């Protein structure tokens, strides 16, 4: 029978022969000062008697590092594991349990392994810390770890008995338990369960332990929450490149190299000694100076507001009519030259319209300020913290021409300015402009022109199947050239001009490619025009009492007019295809917003762009060839 350990240090009560103070020791035996060991009848069943440990005084003289004691205990416990595992009854789930009926610990995880190392052959607390070098302090530490293991094991047993399913967020559940048992195999924290035990548990245990399915949606379902489709996007890009490469190679084999830089020059000039488009651009300065002189006289009160309005209306009307008359009457101007000249005059019209409106608002504000300051008397005006230009100090030629060359259509007295010109940024934009210009010209000559020429015969014969086939074949190069043009103009060209002029507002476009409605696309793909329409057309109509629907229709009507103006006059024909296409955006916007949402709306917008653009191109080119030339017929 094991004898109790005798403590080296005794209390005064113990020395006087009194009852020894009861000190709590480790569960299941160990060193307890002055405590009589349990009799076999008082011990719990299934827990064998533990060997007596050495006196506590021996530990002080033979104190070794804790690590050494832990290593020895772990080695001895590992030697007893096969025997303990053989004694352990099969548990549901195939997990071996170490200890007696009252001391159950799950052996699959880290806590279970620690608890198993700390136990003896018959269960309970082993004398690892107590009987090995390291002393009772190590014993107490090991007891705490064992208690944690007991709680973890008991919790695992309780879940197995009840068959409850823990939350998936905490990593529990039958699947997690099964993975835990699987991880406890070779290379894990402990030995895996036997196959026989798995069969036994499968036969009589809970069905949750072998469960491998759970409620979940497929990845392509919107309810799954999965949104990482980068691989599919890369796959689509690769397929797009390969398909276009095949078409480009087929074009080279069929037509040869059609790129001719000399032919590009002939698109702008018929006569090398006559440059009508450039002369029109130079004459545009006359209209800008006229608007400036009208504003100078309005600022000093030499003209009334009604007279100033009349002069501005005449000036703006002349800006639109004069280049159109020259393009229609002068035979030496080319269609491409006419388009460029008309674009310059259209931009000048929008800029001078904004210039007149802003100066009018400044005059009205100044008049209101004078009316408020008159009754209160004259007050001293302190200096401002930041030097800002105020009306009418802005009426200078320098300010006017800065606005005319700035990449914006909306006038301000004080534009945001960047601190300096970034030379490397400017050089990159200039190189992009040069490269993308050559790329667009090459794609148009090599890819679009042959396809358009081959489309004339189906249009003439009204062969609808061939017309659709030509349309789909033209859609790819047309849309690719349009995307290149967008980047070339709105990013490269406008950023280059803004950098040269230190213009600070570089928001020339927004994320129109994410448009889920037609309205969102038109609001975000051309920000300078959108800001002008919003500031000088849409909001003034709302202030005058118009409804939002009427104001929106008016904006589309103005846009349709300018689209037709830039296409019909250079081609010397009026078919209203561009006007009809722009006005058709109103019902199209309603249809897309009504029947398509989210990604479907985005797909509808892209489909409209890809199909609508080549339709307009083919219609105008066909009419132009029918009116001016004999339609060339090239082998399909």
C-alpha positions as CSV (number, residue, x, y, z in Angstrom):
1,X,0.0,0.0,0.0
2,X,1.3,3.4,-0.9
3,X,2.4,5.7,2.0
4,X,1.6,9.4,2.0
5,X,4.4,11.8,1.3
6,X,5.9,13.7,4.2
7,X,6.4,17.3,3.7
8,X,9.7,18.8,4.7
9,X,8.1,22.0,6.0
10,X,5.3,21.5,8.6
11,X,2.9,24.0,10.0
12,X,2.7,24.8,13.7
13,X,-0.5,22.9,14.0
14,X,1.0,19.8,12.6
15,X,4.1,20.1,14.8
16,X,1.9,20.3,17.9
17,X,0.4,17.0,17.0
18,X,-2.9,18.4,15.7
19,X,-4.7,17.3,12.6
20,X,-2.8,18.0,9.5
21,X,-4.1,20.7,7.2
22,X,-5.7,19.2,4.2
23,X,-4.1,20.3,1.0
24,X,-5.7,19.7,-2.3
25,X,-3.6,17.5,-4.6
26,X,-4.0,16.3,-8.1
27,X,-7.0,14.3,-9.0
28,X,-6.5,10.6,-8.8
29,X,-3.6,10.5,-6.3
30,X,-0.3,12.1,-5.9
31,X,1.5,14.0,-3.1
32,X,-1.0,15.3,-0.4
33,X,0.6,16.4,2.8
34,X,-0.7,14.4,5.8
35,X,-3.5,12.8,3.8
36,X,-4.4,9.1,4.3
37,X,-4.7,7.3,1.0
38,X,-8.0,6.0,0.0
39,X,-8.9,2.4,0.7
40,X,-9.8,0.1,-2.1
41,X,-13.4,0.3,-1.1
42,X,-13.4,4.1,-1.2
43,X,-11.7,4.4,-4.5
44,X,-13.6,4.9,-7.6
45,X,-14.1,1.8,-9.6
46,X,-11.9,1.2,-12.5
47,X,-9.0,3.4,-11.2
48,X,-6.0,1.4,-9.9
49,X,-4.0,2.4,-6.9
50,X,-1.1,4.7,-7.7
51,X,2.4,4.1,-6.5
52,X,3.7,6.3,-3.7
53,X,5.9,9.1,-4.7
54,X,9.0,10.3,-3.1
55,X,9.0,12.9,-0.3
56,X,8.9,16.5,-1.4
57,X,12.3,17.1,0.2
58,X,14.0,14.9,-2.4
59,X,12.7,17.1,-5.1
60,X,14.5,20.2,-3.8
61,X,17.9,18.4,-3.8
62,X,17.4,16.7,-7.1
63,X,15.6,19.4,-9.0
64,X,15.9,19.0,-12.8
65,X,14.5,21.2,-15.6
66,X,10.9,20.8,-16.4
67,X,11.6,19.9,-20.0
68,X,13.5,16.8,-19.0
69,X,10.6,15.6,-16.8
70,X,8.2,16.3,-19.7
71,X,10.3,14.3,-22.1
72,X,10.6,11.3,-19.8
73,X,6.9,11.3,-19.1
74,X,6.0,11.6,-22.7
75,X,8.3,8.7,-23.6
76,X,6.8,6.4,-20.9
77,X,3.3,7.3,-21.9
78,X,4.0,6.6,-25.6
79,X,5.2,3.1,-24.6
80,X,1.9,2.4,-22.9
81,X,-0.3,3.8,-25.7
82,X,-0.7,0.5,-27.6
83,X,-1.8,-1.3,-24.5
84,X,-4.2,1.5,-23.5
85,X,-5.6,1.7,-27.0
86,X,-6.3,-2.1,-27.0
87,X,-8.1,-1.8,-23.6
88,X,-10.2,1.2,-24.8
89,X,-13.7,0.3,-25.9
90,X,-14.9,1.4,-29.3
91,X,-16.6,4.7,-29.2
92,X,-19.1,6.2,-31.7
93,X,-17.1,7.9,-34.5
94,X,-14.1,5.5,-34.1
95,X,-12.2,7.7,-31.6
96,X,-10.1,6.0,-28.9
97,X,-10.7,7.2,-25.3
98,X,-8.0,7.1,-22.6
99,X,-9.0,6.7,-18.9
100,X,-11.7,5.2,-16.9
101,X,-15.4,5.7,-17.1
102,X,-15.3,8.9,-15.0
103,X,-12.3,10.3,-16.9
104,X,-13.0,10.5,-20.6
105,X,-10.8,12.5,-22.9
106,X,-11.0,12.9,-26.7
107,X,-7.7,11.7,-28.1
108,X,-8.0,13.2,-31.7
109,X,-6.8,16.7,-31.0
110,X,-4.0,18.5,-29.2
111,X,-5.7,18.6,-25.8
112,X,-6.5,15.0,-26.0
113,X,-2.8,14.1,-26.7
114,X,-1.6,16.2,-23.7
115,X,-4.2,14.5,-21.5
116,X,-3.1,11.1,-22.7
117,X,0.5,11.8,-22.0
118,X,-0.3,13.0,-18.5
119,X,-2.3,9.9,-17.6
120,X,-1.3,6.5,-16.2
121,X,-2.2,3.1,-17.5
122,X,-5.4,2.8,-15.6
123,X,-6.7,6.3,-16.1
124,X,-6.6,9.3,-13.7
125,X,-3.7,11.5,-13.1
126,X,-0.3,9.9,-13.6
127,X,2.6,10.7,-11.3
128,X,4.6,12.2,-14.2
129,X,5.2,15.6,-12.5
130,X,5.1,14.1,-9.0
131,X,7.4,11.2,-9.3
132,X,9.8,12.5,-11.9
133,X,12.4,15.2,-11.4
134,X,10.7,18.5,-11.5
135,X,8.8,18.4,-8.3
136,X,5.2,19.1,-7.3
137,X,5.2,22.4,-9.2
138,X,5.3,20.4,-12.5
139,X,2.7,18.1,-11.1
140,X,0.3,21.0,-10.6
141,X,1.0,22.4,-14.1
142,X,0.3,19.0,-15.6
143,X,-3.0,18.7,-13.7
144,X,-4.3,21.9,-15.2
145,X,-3.5,20.7,-18.7
146,X,-5.2,17.3,-17.9
147,X,-8.3,19.1,-16.6
148,X,-8.5,21.1,-19.9
149,X,-8.1,17.8,-21.8
150,X,-10.9,16.3,-19.7
151,X,-13.2,19.1,-20.4
152,X,-12.4,19.0,-24.1
153,X,-12.9,15.2,-24.2
154,X,-16.1,15.4,-22.2
155,X,-17.5,18.1,-24.5
156,X,-16.6,15.9,-27.5
157,X,-18.3,12.9,-25.9
158,X,-21.4,14.9,-25.1
159,X,-21.7,16.1,-28.7
160,X,-21.4,12.5,-29.9
161,X,-24.1,11.3,-27.5
162,X,-26.6,14.0,-28.4
163,X,-25.8,14.1,-32.1
164,X,-26.0,17.9,-32.1
165,X,-24.6,19.8,-35.1
166,X,-22.4,22.7,-34.1
167,X,-22.3,25.9,-36.1
168,X,-20.2,25.7,-39.3
169,X,-18.6,29.0,-38.4
170,X,-16.8,27.6,-35.4
171,X,-15.4,24.7,-37.4
172,X,-17.5,22.0,-35.6
173,X,-20.0,19.6,-36.9
174,X,-19.7,16.0,-38.0
175,X,-17.6,16.9,-41.0
176,X,-15.1,18.6,-38.7
177,X,-15.1,15.7,-36.3
178,X,-14.5,13.3,-39.1
179,X,-11.7,15.4,-40.4
180,X,-10.3,15.6,-36.9
181,X,-10.2,11.8,-36.6
182,X,-8.7,11.6,-40.1
183,X,-6.0,14.1,-39.1
184,X,-5.1,12.0,-36.1
185,X,-3.8,9.3,-38.3
186,X,-0.2,8.8,-39.4
187,X,1.6,12.1,-38.9
188,X,-1.1,13.5,-36.6
189,X,-1.2,14.2,-32.9
190,X,-2.3,10.7,-32.1
191,X,-3.2,7.3,-33.7
192,X,-6.2,6.9,-36.0
193,X,-9.2,4.8,-35.1
194,X,-9.2,1.2,-36.3
195,X,-11.3,0.2,-39.2
196,X,-13.1,-2.3,-37.0
197,X,-14.1,0.4,-34.7
198,X,-15.3,2.5,-37.6
199,X,-17.5,-0.4,-38.8
200,X,-18.9,-0.8,-35.3
201,X,-19.7,2.9,-35.0
202,X,-21.2,2.8,-38.5
203,X,-23.5,0.0,-37.5
204,X,-24.7,1.3,-34.2
205,X,-23.5,4.9,-33.9
206,X,-25.0,8.1,-35.0
207,X,-25.3,8.9,-38.7
208,X,-24.0,12.4,-38.2
209,X,-20.4,11.0,-37.8
210,X,-20.2,9.9,-41.4
211,X,-22.0,12.8,-42.9
212,X,-20.3,14.4,-45.9
213,X,-23.0,16.6,-47.4
214,X,-24.5,20.0,-46.4
215,X,-26.9,22.6,-47.7
216,X,-25.1,24.7,-50.3
217,X,-25.7,26.3,-53.7
218,X,-23.8,25.8,-56.9
219,X,-21.1,28.4,-57.7
220,X,-22.9,29.8,-60.7
221,X,-26.1,30.4,-58.6
222,X,-26.6,34.0,-57.5
223,X,-27.4,32.8,-53.9
224,X,-24.0,31.2,-53.5
225,X,-22.2,34.5,-52.9
226,X,-19.3,33.4,-55.1
227,X,-17.9,36.2,-57.3
228,X,-14.4,35.2,-58.2
229,X,-14.6,34.6,-62.0
230,X,-11.1,35.7,-62.8
231,X,-10.2,32.4,-64.5
232,X,-13.3,32.6,-66.8
233,X,-12.4,36.2,-67.7
234,X,-8.9,35.2,-68.6
235,X,-10.3,32.3,-70.6
236,X,-12.6,34.7,-72.5
237,X,-9.7,37.1,-73.2
238,X,-7.6,34.3,-74.6
239,X,-10.4,33.0,-76.8
240,X,-11.0,36.6,-78.0
241,X,-7.4,37.0,-78.9
242,X,-7.2,33.7,-80.7
243,X,-10.4,34.2,-82.7
244,X,-9.4,37.7,-83.8
245,X,-5.9,36.5,-84.7
246,X,-7.5,34.0,-87.0
247,X,-9.6,36.6,-88.6
248,X,-6.7,38.9,-89.0
249,X,-4.6,36.2,-90.6
250,X,-7.5,35.3,-92.9
251,X,-7.7,38.9,-93.9
252,X,-4.0,39.1,-94.8
253,X,-4.2,35.9,-96.8
254,X,-7.3,37.1,-98.7
255,X,-6.5,40.7,-99.4
256,X,-2.8,41.1,-98.7
257,X,-1.4,44.2,-97.0
258,X,-3.8,47.2,-97.6
259,X,-2.2,49.7,-95.2
260,X,-1.2,52.8,-97.2
261,X,-0.1,56.0,-95.3
262,X,-0.3,58.1,-98.6
263,X,-4.0,57.2,-98.9
264,X,-4.6,58.6,-95.4
265,X,-3.3,62.0,-96.5
266,X,-5.7,62.0,-99.4
267,X,-8.6,61.6,-97.0
268,X,-7.8,65.1,-95.7
269,X,-6.7,66.8,-98.9
270,X,-7.9,66.7,-102.4
271,X,-5.6,69.4,-103.7
272,X,-2.2,69.8,-102.0
273,X,-2.4,73.5,-102.3
274,X,-5.9,73.9,-100.9
275,X,-6.6,73.4,-97.2
276,X,-10.2,74.4,-96.6
277,X,-10.7,72.5,-93.3
278,X,-7.6,74.2,-91.7
279,X,-8.9,77.6,-92.9
280,X,-12.2,77.0,-91.3
281,X,-10.4,76.2,-88.0
282,X,-8.4,79.4,-88.1
283,X,-11.6,81.5,-88.9
284,X,-13.2,80.1,-85.7
285,X,-11.1,82.6,-83.7
286,X,-13.3,85.4,-85.1
287,X,-16.4,84.0,-83.3
288,X,-14.5,83.6,-80.1
289,X,-13.3,87.2,-80.1
290,X,-16.9,88.4,-81.0
291,X,-18.3,86.6,-77.9
292,X,-15.5,88.1,-75.7
293,X,-16.2,91.7,-76.9
294,X,-19.9,91.3,-76.2
295,X,-19.2,90.2,-72.6
296,X,-16.8,93.1,-72.1
297,X,-19.5,95.6,-73.0
298,X,-22.1,93.8,-70.9
299,X,-19.7,93.9,-67.9
300,X,-19.4,97.7,-68.0
301,X,-23.0,98.3,-68.9
302,X,-22.5,99.5,-72.5
303,X,-25.0,96.9,-73.7
304,X,-28.3,95.9,-72.2
305,X,-29.0,92.3,-71.4
306,X,-31.5,92.0,-74.2
307,X,-29.1,93.3,-76.8
308,X,-26.3,91.1,-75.4
309,X,-28.5,88.0,-75.6
310,X,-29.4,88.9,-79.2
311,X,-25.8,89.2,-80.2
312,X,-24.9,86.0,-78.6
313,X,-27.7,84.1,-80.3
314,X,-26.6,85.4,-83.7
315,X,-22.9,84.6,-83.0
316,X,-23.8,81.0,-81.9
317,X,-26.1,80.4,-84.8
318,X,-23.4,81.6,-87.2
319,X,-20.9,79.1,-85.6
320,X,-23.2,76.2,-86.6
321,X,-24.3,77.5,-90.0
322,X,-21.1,78.9,-91.4
323,X,-19.0,75.7,-91.5
324,X,-22.0,73.6,-92.6
325,X,-22.5,75.9,-95.6
326,X,-18.7,75.8,-96.5
327,X,-18.8,71.9,-96.3
328,X,-21.8,71.7,-98.5
329,X,-20.8,74.2,-101.1
330,X,-17.1,73.9,-101.4
331,X,-16.1,70.9,-103.5
332,X,-12.4,70.9,-102.5
333,X,-13.1,69.9,-98.9
334,X,-13.1,66.1,-98.1
335,X,-15.6,64.3,-95.9
336,X,-12.9,63.6,-93.3
337,X,-11.8,67.3,-93.3
338,X,-15.4,68.4,-93.0
339,X,-15.9,66.1,-89.9
340,X,-12.9,67.6,-88.2
341,X,-13.9,71.2,-89.0
342,X,-17.4,70.6,-87.8
343,X,-16.2,69.0,-84.6
344,X,-14.1,72.1,-83.8
345,X,-17.0,74.4,-84.4
346,X,-19.4,72.2,-82.3
347,X,-16.9,72.3,-79.4
348,X,-16.6,76.1,-79.9
349,X,-20.4,76.4,-79.8
350,X,-20.7,74.5,-76.5
351,X,-17.8,76.4,-74.9
352,X,-19.1,79.9,-75.9
353,X,-22.6,78.9,-74.7
354,X,-21.1,78.1,-71.3
355,X,-19.0,81.2,-71.4
356,X,-22.0,83.4,-71.9
357,X,-24.1,81.6,-69.2
358,X,-21.4,81.8,-66.4
359,X,-20.8,85.5,-67.0
360,X,-24.5,86.2,-66.9
361,X,-24.8,84.4,-63.6
362,X,-21.8,86.4,-62.3
363,X,-23.6,89.7,-63.3
364,X,-26.8,88.6,-61.6
365,X,-24.9,87.7,-58.4
366,X,-23.1,91.0,-58.4
367,X,-26.4,92.9,-58.8
368,X,-27.9,91.0,-55.9
369,X,-24.9,91.7,-53.7
370,X,-25.1,95.4,-54.5
371,X,-28.8,95.4,-53.6
372,X,-28.1,93.8,-50.2
373,X,-25.1,96.0,-49.4
374,X,-26.9,99.4,-50.3
375,X,-29.1,99.7,-47.2
376,X,-26.4,98.6,-44.8
377,X,-23.9,101.2,-46.1
378,X,-20.4,100.8,-47.5
379,X,-18.2,98.3,-45.7
380,X,-14.5,97.7,-46.0
381,X,-13.7,94.5,-47.8
382,X,-10.8,92.6,-46.2
383,X,-8.2,90.8,-48.2
384,X,-8.8,87.1,-49.1
385,X,-6.6,84.3,-47.9
386,X,-6.3,82.9,-51.4
387,X,-6.0,84.9,-54.6
388,X,-9.0,84.1,-56.7
389,X,-10.2,85.7,-59.9
390,X,-13.6,87.4,-59.6
391,X,-15.9,89.0,-62.1
392,X,-15.2,91.1,-64.2
393,X,-11.4,90.5,-63.8
394,X,-11.8,87.2,-65.7
395,X,-12.6,89.0,-69.0
396,X,-9.2,88.8,-70.5
397,X,-7.9,87.1,-73.7
398,X,-5.6,85.0,-71.6
399,X,-8.5,83.6,-69.6
400,X,-10.6,83.1,-72.8
401,X,-8.0,81.2,-74.7
402,X,-7.1,79.1,-71.7
403,X,-10.7,78.0,-71.5
404,X,-10.9,77.4,-75.3
405,X,-7.9,75.0,-75.2
406,X,-8.7,73.4,-71.8
407,X,-10.2,69.8,-72.0
408,X,-13.6,70.9,-70.7
409,X,-16.8,72.4,-72.0
410,X,-17.9,74.1,-68.8
411,X,-16.5,77.5,-68.0
412,X,-15.3,78.6,-64.6
413,X,-13.6,81.7,-63.3
414,X,-11.0,79.6,-61.4
415,X,-10.2,76.2,-62.8
416,X,-8.4,73.7,-60.6
417,X,-4.7,73.6,-61.5
418,X,-2.0,71.0,-61.1
419,X,1.2,72.1,-59.5
420,X,3.6,71.2,-62.3
421,X,3.9,69.5,-65.7
422,X,5.0,65.9,-65.4
423,X,7.3,65.3,-68.3
424,X,7.3,61.5,-68.1
425,X,3.5,61.3,-67.9
426,X,3.2,63.7,-70.8
427,X,5.7,61.6,-72.9
428,X,3.8,58.4,-72.3
429,X,0.5,60.0,-73.4
430,X,2.1,61.4,-76.6
431,X,3.6,58.0,-77.4
432,X,0.2,56.4,-76.9
433,X,-1.4,59.0,-79.2
434,X,1.1,58.3,-81.9
435,X,0.9,54.5,-81.7
436,X,-2.9,54.2,-81.4
437,X,-3.4,56.6,-84.3
438,X,-1.4,54.3,-86.5
439,X,-3.2,51.3,-85.1
440,X,-6.6,52.7,-85.9
441,X,-5.7,53.7,-89.4
442,X,-4.2,50.3,-90.1
443,X,-7.2,48.4,-88.7
444,X,-9.6,50.6,-90.7
445,X,-7.7,50.1,-94.0
446,X,-6.9,46.4,-93.5
447,X,-10.0,45.1,-91.7
448,X,-13.0,47.4,-92.1
449,X,-12.8,48.7,-95.6
450,X,-12.8,45.3,-97.3
451,X,-15.7,44.1,-95.1
452,X,-17.7,47.3,-95.9
453,X,-17.1,46.9,-99.7
454,X,-18.2,43.3,-99.6
455,X,-21.4,44.4,-97.8
456,X,-22.6,46.7,-100.6
457,X,-23.8,43.9,-102.9
458,X,-26.0,42.2,-100.3
459,X,-27.5,45.6,-99.4
460,X,-28.2,46.3,-103.1
461,X,-29.8,42.8,-103.6
462,X,-31.6,43.0,-100.2
463,X,-30.2,39.6,-99.3
464,X,-31.1,39.7,-95.6
465,X,-29.1,36.6,-94.6
466,X,-26.0,38.0,-96.2
467,X,-26.7,41.4,-94.7
468,X,-26.8,39.8,-91.2
469,X,-23.6,37.8,-91.9
470,X,-21.8,41.0,-93.1
471,X,-23.1,42.9,-90.1
472,X,-21.8,40.4,-87.6
473,X,-18.5,40.2,-89.4
474,X,-18.2,44.0,-89.3
475,X,-19.2,44.2,-85.6
476,X,-15.9,42.9,-84.2
477,X,-13.5,45.3,-86.0
478,X,-15.9,48.2,-85.6
479,X,-16.2,47.7,-81.9
480,X,-12.5,47.1,-81.4
481,X,-11.7,50.3,-83.3
482,X,-14.3,52.2,-81.2
483,X,-12.7,51.0,-78.0
484,X,-9.3,52.0,-79.2
485,X,-10.7,55.4,-80.2
486,X,-12.2,55.9,-76.7
487,X,-8.8,55.2,-75.0
488,X,-7.0,57.3,-77.6
489,X,-9.2,60.4,-77.3
490,X,-10.5,60.4,-73.7
491,X,-7.4,59.1,-72.0
492,X,-4.3,59.8,-74.1
493,X,-5.3,63.0,-75.9
494,X,-7.2,64.8,-73.2
495,X,-4.7,63.9,-70.5
496,X,-1.9,65.2,-72.7
497,X,-3.7,68.5,-73.3
498,X,-4.6,68.8,-69.6
499,X,-1.0,68.1,-68.6
500,X,0.3,70.8,-70.9
501,X,-2.1,73.3,-69.6
502,X,-1.9,72.1,-65.9
503,X,-5.6,71.5,-65.9
504,X,-6.4,69.7,-62.6
505,X,-9.8,68.0,-63.3
506,X,-9.0,64.8,-65.1
507,X,-12.4,63.1,-64.8
508,X,-13.0,62.6,-68.5
509,X,-14.9,59.3,-68.2
510,X,-16.2,57.0,-65.5
511,X,-16.9,53.3,-65.3
512,X,-19.3,53.1,-68.2
513,X,-18.2,49.5,-68.9
514,X,-20.1,48.5,-65.7
515,X,-23.3,50.1,-67.0
516,X,-26.5,48.2,-66.0
517,X,-28.7,50.7,-67.9
518,X,-28.5,52.8,-71.0
519,X,-29.0,55.9,-69.0
520,X,-25.9,55.1,-66.8
521,X,-23.8,54.6,-70.0
522,X,-24.7,58.0,-71.5
523,X,-24.0,59.6,-68.1
524,X,-20.6,58.2,-67.7
525,X,-18.8,57.5,-70.9
526,X,-18.3,61.2,-71.9
527,X,-18.1,63.3,-68.8
528,X,-17.3,66.7,-70.4
529,X,-20.5,66.5,-72.5
530,X,-22.5,65.1,-69.6
531,X,-21.5,68.0,-67.3
532,X,-22.4,70.5,-70.0
533,X,-25.8,69.0,-70.6
534,X,-26.5,68.8,-66.9
535,X,-25.4,72.3,-66.1
536,X,-26.6,74.3,-69.1
537,X,-29.6,72.3,-70.4
538,X,-31.1,69.8,-68.0
539,X,-31.1,71.9,-64.8
540,X,-32.2,75.1,-66.5
541,X,-35.2,73.3,-67.9
542,X,-36.1,72.0,-64.5
543,X,-35.9,75.5,-63.0
544,X,-38.2,76.7,-65.7
545,X,-40.9,74.2,-64.6
546,X,-40.3,71.3,-67.0
547,X,-40.6,67.7,-65.7
548,X,-37.6,65.4,-65.5
549,X,-39.0,63.3,-68.4
550,X,-39.3,66.3,-70.7
551,X,-35.8,67.6,-69.7
552,X,-34.3,64.2,-70.3
553,X,-36.0,64.0,-73.7
554,X,-34.7,67.4,-74.5
555,X,-31.1,66.3,-73.7
556,X,-31.4,63.3,-76.0
557,X,-32.9,65.5,-78.7
558,X,-29.9,67.9,-78.6
559,X,-27.5,65.0,-78.7
560,X,-29.3,63.5,-81.6
561,X,-29.1,66.8,-83.5
562,X,-25.4,67.2,-83.1
563,X,-24.8,63.5,-84.1
564,X,-26.7,64.0,-87.3
565,X,-25.0,67.4,-87.8
566,X,-21.5,65.7,-87.7
567,X,-22.4,62.9,-90.0
568,X,-24.9,64.1,-92.6
569,X,-23.3,67.3,-93.6
570,X,-19.8,65.9,-94.4
571,X,-21.5,63.1,-96.4
572,X,-23.8,65.5,-98.2
573,X,-26.9,63.5,-97.5
574,X,-29.7,63.6,-94.9
575,X,-30.9,60.1,-93.9
576,X,-31.4,60.8,-90.2
577,X,-30.0,57.4,-89.2
578,X,-27.9,59.0,-86.4
579,X,-30.8,61.1,-85.2
580,X,-33.1,58.1,-85.1
581,X,-30.5,56.0,-83.4
582,X,-30.1,58.6,-80.6
583,X,-33.8,59.2,-80.1
584,X,-34.3,55.4,-79.9
585,X,-32.2,55.4,-76.8
586,X,-35.2,56.7,-74.8
587,X,-37.5,53.7,-75.3
588,X,-34.4,51.4,-75.2
589,X,-33.4,52.8,-71.8
590,X,-37.0,52.1,-70.5
591,X,-36.9,48.6,-71.8
592,X,-33.5,47.7,-70.3
593,X,-34.4,49.2,-66.9
594,X,-37.8,47.5,-66.9
595,X,-36.9,43.9,-68.0
596,X,-33.1,43.6,-67.4
597,X,-31.3,44.1,-64.1
598,X,-27.8,43.6,-62.8
599,X,-25.5,41.6,-65.1
600,X,-28.4,41.1,-67.6
601,X,-28.7,44.9,-68.0
602,X,-24.9,45.2,-68.5
603,X,-25.1,42.5,-71.2
604,X,-28.0,44.4,-72.9
605,X,-25.9,47.6,-73.0
606,X,-23.0,45.8,-74.5
607,X,-25.2,44.1,-77.1
608,X,-26.6,47.5,-78.0
609,X,-23.2,49.0,-78.5
610,X,-21.7,46.0,-80.4
611,X,-24.7,45.7,-82.8
612,X,-26.0,49.2,-83.1
613,X,-22.7,50.9,-84.2
614,X,-22.0,48.7,-87.3
615,X,-25.7,49.0,-88.3
616,X,-25.3,52.8,-88.4
617,X,-22.0,52.6,-90.2
618,X,-23.3,50.2,-92.9
619,X,-26.4,52.3,-93.5
620,X,-24.5,55.5,-94.0
621,X,-21.7,54.0,-96.1
622,X,-24.3,52.2,-98.3
623,X,-26.2,55.4,-98.9
624,X,-23.0,57.3,-99.6
625,X,-21.8,54.8,-102.2
626,X,-25.3,54.6,-103.8
627,X,-25.4,58.4,-104.1
628,X,-21.9,59.2,-105.2
629,X,-20.2,56.0,-106.6
630,X,-21.0,52.8,-108.2
631,X,-20.9,50.3,-105.4
632,X,-17.7,48.2,-105.8
633,X,-18.3,44.5,-105.7
634,X,-15.5,42.4,-104.3
635,X,-15.6,38.6,-103.8
636,X,-17.4,37.7,-100.6
